[in-house]
């Protein structure tokens, strides 16, 4: 009986070791893991990875694990860059696309579906292999969101764990040259304490105070974090904190009142006009890829181009005043330190304009209060101006317009109240059909050019 009990305890202990694994952090050695399920770019199963079956066989390579899922768009966007790195460093590194959240059948079906829709393209690069292994999720658990990288060095020690932007040519060269590797960790599981200020001692008594700093990689989300309208009842203040945001995004927050003051704007593809950048050093101002051309976003760019701002002010100020003070803070700081400033400047740009037809069929409303109701696949607007009606309606027609740069404005001023009945937006297929519907009320949307309020950031 004693022997049986001891054997049972030993087996239970072994089972626990199989089930419960401790997280592996930078500097720690990775167990000699075997590659269980390997899939190639076509979705076919492979017995090995180029002849290798476990990590110890890759001792002369830098192993880069890219944790991803099929529904992670940013993950997929990194695949071409990873493929280029694999080709460039060839036998010195091996990049593995690790999926711990989906089954191999889900991944195979996803590859097959993509191939059917795009017969001439491959969603997975040919020189990268997929690893399906849920055990790796225990060694390198998900902290907040999917999309993170782990580097395992030639000595099987973890070199880094962090955001995918850590993986770039310069950093790989630094590794092979024996230099120290700095990196940005991925998102934290513990959010910023909304009741505690990040920079400023909020227990002090003051009317107004603010701080601007650079990129924060300790206790803050590297992709940006916003904490607004936190009240401190003890000293009657309100705090707004914005961490790891681009100069462009900070100005967008500060200037939103001026940006939205043009009531003629009914719709923009991003719900606000695109920022105009008149600066020589574009990456200093924004991290949006459409402005960066071919430049690859790296962890170094994060540290150089993202800033943090915190403001604590008396409760006597309203939100509009706080944003005005924030705007002044930003201009003062960036003018002095980077010779950059932001402002609202009307810019002539292509747009869509709502115009009245010669035969106006709209009848004014007798309703004293405005109301929106959905009845039998139709939306009934009553007691509202045309601007109010079209603003509400066109927000649901985003798919009709071509790109984020599209803007729709009212081409006339009309403050009368009207009643309009329009079909649900999902029933409207394109602009031609939308114009056919609007023509019943004497309206039409045409392509035009007009001045639109836009945030302009420029060198000074």
N, C-alpha and C positions, 0 to 999 in steps of 0.2 A: 504493500500500500504506500509506504514511504517513497519507494522508487517511482511508482506511478505518479505520485503527487509532484516529485521533482521533475520528472519528464514533462508533465503537464505545464508546470511553471516555465520550464525552458522553452517549450513550444509556444506558449503564450507570449513570452518575451520576444522570441524570434518573429512572431506574427506582428507584434507591435512595431518592431524595427522596420518591417516591410510596409506597414501602413502609415506610421508617423515618421516623417523626415524633417530634420531641422533646416531652416533657411541657411543658404550659403552666402556669405558676405565677401566683399573684396578682401583679398589677402588669404582667404581660406581655400583649402584644397577640395577639388570636386572629386567625388567617388568615380571609380572606373565604370561609367555607365555604358550599357550596350544600346545600340541603335535598334529599337524595336520595330517600328513601322516607318518605312521610308517610301516616299512617293516622288516621282519625277514630274517634270513640267506638263506631261500629257495625262497625269493621273494614274500612271501605272506603278504597281508595287515593285520595289527593288529589294534584293537580298542584302546588299551592302551599299555604302557610300563610296564609290570609286574603289572598291575592294576593302574598305575599312568597316569593321563591325562594332568597335567600341572606342571610347575616348582615348585610352592609353595608347592606341595605335597611331594617334595623331599628335604625338608628343613633340614633333618638330614643327607644328603648325600653330598659328594663332587661330583659335576657334571663336567665331562670332555667332551667337544665337540671337535671332530676330524673332521675338514673340509677337504673333499676329493672329488675326482671324479673317475670314472671308468678308465680313461686313465692316471691317475697319478700313475706311477709305484712305486715311493718312498712311496706314501701313502699306497699302498697295502702291501708293505714290512713291514710296522709297525703293521698291523693287528694282527699277532700272538703275538707280544709283548703286545699289548693292551688287547688281550684276556687273557693272563697270569696275567696281573695286575688286570683285572676284577675278575678273579677267586681267586686271592690271597687276595684281600681286600673285596671281596664278597659284603655284604650289606652296607659297609661303603662308596662305590663309585658307580657311574654309568657312564659308558663310552658310548657315543652316536656318531655314525658315521653320520655326518651331510653333506648332499649334497644339495647345493643351486644352482647349475649350470645345473643340469640335471633333466628331468622329471622322475616320478616313472616308467613309461613304459620303458624308456631307461635303467634304472637300472635293472628292472625285466628281460628285454631281455638279458642284459649282464650276469646276474646270470644264466639264462636258457642256454645261449650259452656256458658258462664255464662248466656247469654241463653236457651238452651233450658231450663236449670234454674230460671231466674228471669226469666220473660217480662216482668214489669212493672218490672224494674230494669236499670240500666246500670252495669257495673263501671268503665268509664271515664267521667268527667264529660264532659258534652256540650261544654263550653267549653275543653277541653284537647285538644291534638293529640299523637300519638305519632310520634317520629322513630326510624327504624331505620337505624343508621349505625355500622358497626364502626370506621370511621376515628376517630370521636370517642373511642374507647377508647384510642387511641394518644396523643391530645392530653391526655386526662384519664384515665389508666389506673387500673384497679381496684387499690386499695392492700391491702385485706384482705377486705372484704365489700361486697356490692352495697348500694345505698341511700346515695347521697351527692349533694350539690348543688353546682353551679357557677353563680356569678353573672357575667354579662358586662355591663359597663357601657355607657353610651351612646357612649363613645369606643373601644369594642371591647376594652378592657382587662379582664382577669379581676379582679373585685372580691374574691371569696372562693371557697374550695373547702373544703367540710367537711360536717358531719353535717346531715341534713334539718331539724333543729330550729333551725338558723340562719335559715331562711326563715320569717319571721313579720311581722306588720303593723308592729310598732315598728321593726324593722330596715329594712324597705323605706322607711318614712317618714324614718328617719335618712339613708338614702342620698339621697333626693330633696331633703332639707334641707341636704345637703352636709356632714353630720357624719362623723367617722371611724367606720368600721365594724369592730368587734371580732367575732371568730368563733371557733368551735371546729372545728379540723381533723378530718377523718375518721380512721379507725383507721390506725395505722402498720403498715408491713410488717415492721419489726424489733420483735420482742417485747422486753419488759423482760428484762434480763440476770438470770437466776435466781441467779447466783453473786455478784451485787453488790447491796447494800442500796440502797433508794431514798432513805431519809432519814438513817439512822443509820450512823455509822462502825463497821462490823461487825468491824474489826480490833482494836478496843479490848477490854480485858479487863473484863468486868463480869458480875454475876449476873443482872441484869434491866434492860431499858431499853425504852421505847416512845415513839412520837411520833404525834400526831393532827394532821392538816392538812386544808385544804379541797380543792376540785377541782383536779386536776392535768391540764393540757392539753399538757404537754411530755413526750413519750416514754411516754405512758400511754394506754390505750384509754379513750375517753370513756364507753363503755358499761360500764365496770367491769373490773377485772383482779384475779385471785387468784393469789398465789404462796405456797405453804405448805410447811412442813417442810424448809426449806433448811438443811442442816448445814454449819457451819464447823468443820472438824476442828482448825484452828489454835488457836482459843480455846474449843472445846467448847460452841458455842452452836447454837441452832435459830432460824431467822427465819421469821416469817409476815407477809406484806405484802398489804394489801387496798386497792386504789386505785379511786377514783371510785365509791363505793357509798353508798346512802342510809343514814340513821340506822337505819331499820327493818331493812335487810339486815345491817348491822353487829351489831345486837343479836341478830338471828336466829343469826348465827354464834357469838356469845359465849355464848348461852343454850341451845344445842342439847342439851346434856346434861340440863338441867332440863326442857326441852321434851319430850324423848323418855323421861323417867323414868317416865311413866305407861304401864305395860305393858298396860293395858286397851285402849289405842287400837290398833285393827287397821289402820285406813286413814283417810287424809284425801285430799281431791281433789288437794292440792298436796304430799302426803306430810308436811305439818305444818299445824297449825291456823292460821287467818288471824290476823294481828296485829290487836290492838285498839288504836285510836288515840284517846286522850282528850286531844287537843291542839287549840288554837285555830288554829294555823298548820300545817295538814295538809301542804301542799307542802314545808315545811321538813323533814319527817320521811320522806316517801316520794315516789317518782316513779311509782308504780303508778296507772294511769288510773282504776281502779275507786274509788280514794279521792279523786280530784281533781275529780270531777263534770265540769263543762264546761270546766275550765281547760285551755288549750292548753299543751303542754310546749314550752318554748323553750330556746334556748341559755343565756339568763339564768337559767332555773330550774336547769339543770345546774350552773352556777357557784355558785348559792346553796344548793342542796340536796344536793349530793354531797360526800362526805368521804373522806379516806384515813387509813389506820391501819397502823402498822408496829410489830412487836414482836420483840425479840431477847432470848432467855432461855437460861439454862444448860440443858444436856442432862439435868441431874438432874430437871428438871420433866417430868411427863407431860402429855399433851394436855389432859386435864381441868383440870389446874392452870393451864395456859396460858390456856385459855378463861375460867377464873374471874378471872385477872388482867386479861384483856382486858375483861371485863364491868365490873370495878372502874374501869379506865381510862376506859371510855366514860361511865359514870355520873358520875365525877368531872369530866370535861371538859364534858359536855353540861349537867350541873346548873349548873356555874359560868358557862358562856358562853351557854346558851340556855334555862335554867330548864326542862329536860326530863330525864326519867329513864326507864329501862326496868326491867321486872321480869316474873316469871312469876306470873300470877294466874289461878286457876280461874274460868272464865266459864260461865254457864248458856247453852246454845245448842242449836238443833235438831240432831238427829243420827239416825243409824241405830244400833239396838242389837241385838246377837245374844242371843237368849233360848233357853232350853230349853223344849221342849214337854212336856206331861204324860207322854206315852209316850216315854221316852228309849230309842232303839234302838241307841245307841252301845255297842260292846264295847271293853273295855280291851285294850291291846296287850301282847304277851309279848316284843316286840323290846327288846333292851337298848340299842341305838343308834338314833338317828333317821336316816331315809333318805327321799329323794324320787326317784321314778322315773317316766318317761313310757312307757306301753305302750299301743299301739293306741288312740290318741286319748283316753287316760285318764291321770290323774296319781295315782300311788299314794303316799300319805303313810304312813309307819309310824314307831312309837316316838316320837311328838311330842304335845305338849299341843294342846288345841283352839285355844288362842290362837296358838301357833306355826303350826299348819296354816292357820288362817283368815287370818293375817297374810300368809303367802306367797301364798295363793290369791287373796285379794281385791285384791291389788296388780295382778293381771292382769285384773280386772273393772272397770277405771276407767270404761269407756264406759257401764256400766249406771247409774251414778249421775249425778245431774242437774248438779251444779255443783261448783266448787272448794270451796264451803263445806261440802259433805257430809263427815261424820265417821262412822266406824263404830267402835263400842266393844263390848267384851265386857260383857254385862250380868250376869255371874256369875263367880265365881272357881273354877277347876277346874285342878288341877295334875297330874291323872292323864295317863298316856300312852295314845294311841289310834292305831288304823289307820283311815284313810279313803281311799276311792277316788272321785275327782271327775273329771268330763269336762274337757277342755281349755277354758280360759276363752273362746276364740274361738267355741266351740260354744254358749255361753250367751247368749241374746238379750236378756233383761230380768230385772228383779228377781223377777217372778212365777215364771219358769223356774228362777232360782237358788234361790228358796225351796222349790220342788218337789223340787229335788235335795237340799237340806239337810234337808228333812223326813224323808228316809229315815234320817237319823241323829239325829232328835229335835231339830233346830235350826230357828230361823226368824229372819229379820231384819225388825224392825219400826221404824216411825218413832217417835221419842221426843224427850225433852229431858234433858240431863245436863250435869254440870260437866266441862269439858275444860280442861286446862292451855293457856294462851295467853300469848304475849308481849304485854304491855300497856305502851305508851309514853304517858306522861302529863305534863302541865304540873305543875311544883312551885312 
